[in-house]
Amino acid sequence: MKISVELTLMPLQQDFEAPIIDFIKRLRDSKFTVLENPMSTQIYGDYDELMPYLTNEIKTSLEQQENAVLNVKIVTSDRSTYEPNF
């Protein structure tokens, strides 16, 4: 099953940009399609391959911070080519 995952990492610290940049760079280095916008990062792939990868990357990111919030949305299709038609 193909999925689309939207991730928003919010470190609760003064220097919040560095952990976000590190997380995004690690996602970019994966074999998955990654798209970004100013508010979130989207990653697309097969559920059985993507979810274990994300579990490890999320754990790595959260272990590097004292406090953080991570919002995750999962859609059951590959939406990487979506373009608004309005």
Secondary structure, 3 states (H helix, E strand, C coil): CEEEEEEEEEECCCCCHHHHHHHHHHHHCCCCEEEECCCCEEEEEEHHHHHHHHHHHHHHHHHCCCCEEEEEEEECCCCCCCCCCC
